[in-house]
Amino acid sequence: MSKSAAGCLILALLSGILHLALVQEAAITLPLIACGVFAGLFVLALIAGRKIKFDPVLR
């Protein structure tokens, strides 16, 4: 996992916990929106951080 993916994961978790701590009823709040954005960035960072090895055998 890259540093940017780990950072996005931590930010997503913190904003999700903040939403759960502040809101008692089910409502869309700014921390919940931030949690979704950071979770999406986490997935993109994981995809971008993959090292795909392509070694074709040319004969």
C-alpha positions as CSV (number, residue, x, y, z in Angstrom):
1,M,0.0,0.0,0.0
2,S,1.4,3.4,-1.0
3,K,1.7,6.3,1.4
4,S,-1.1,8.2,-0.4
5,A,-3.5,5.2,-0.1
6,A,-2.7,4.8,3.6
7,G,-3.3,8.6,4.1
8,C,-6.7,8.4,2.3
9,L,-7.7,5.3,4.3
10,I,-6.9,7.1,7.6
11,L,-8.8,10.2,6.6
12,A,-11.8,8.1,5.5
13,L,-11.8,6.3,8.8
14,L,-11.5,9.5,10.8
15,S,-14.2,11.3,9.0
16,G,-16.5,8.2,9.3
17,I,-15.9,8.1,13.0
18,L,-16.5,11.8,13.3
19,H,-19.9,11.4,11.5
20,L,-20.9,8.6,13.8
21,A,-19.9,10.5,16.9
22,L,-21.7,13.7,15.9
23,V,-24.9,12.5,14.3
24,Q,-27.4,10.3,16.1
25,E,-30.0,10.0,13.3
26,A,-29.3,9.0,9.7
27,A,-28.5,12.2,7.9
28,I,-26.0,13.3,5.2
29,T,-23.4,15.5,6.7
30,L,-20.1,17.0,5.6
31,P,-18.0,14.3,7.4
32,L,-20.1,11.6,5.7
33,I,-19.5,13.2,2.3
34,A,-15.8,13.5,3.1
35,C,-15.7,9.9,4.1
36,G,-17.1,8.9,0.7
37,V,-14.6,11.1,-1.2
38,F,-11.6,9.8,0.8
39,A,-12.8,6.2,0.3
40,G,-13.0,6.8,-3.4
41,L,-9.5,8.3,-3.4
42,F,-8.3,5.3,-1.4
43,V,-9.5,2.9,-4.1
44,L,-8.0,5.0,-6.9
45,A,-4.7,5.2,-5.0
46,L,-4.7,1.4,-4.6
47,I,-5.3,1.0,-8.3
48,A,-2.7,3.5,-9.3
49,G,-0.2,2.0,-6.9
50,R,-0.3,-1.5,-8.3
51,K,2.8,-2.6,-10.0
52,I,1.8,-4.5,-13.1
53,K,4.5,-6.5,-14.6
54,F,4.2,-7.1,-18.3
55,D,6.9,-9.3,-19.7
56,P,5.9,-10.7,-23.1
57,V,8.0,-13.5,-24.6
58,L,8.7,-12.5,-28.1
59,R,10.0,-15.3,-30.2
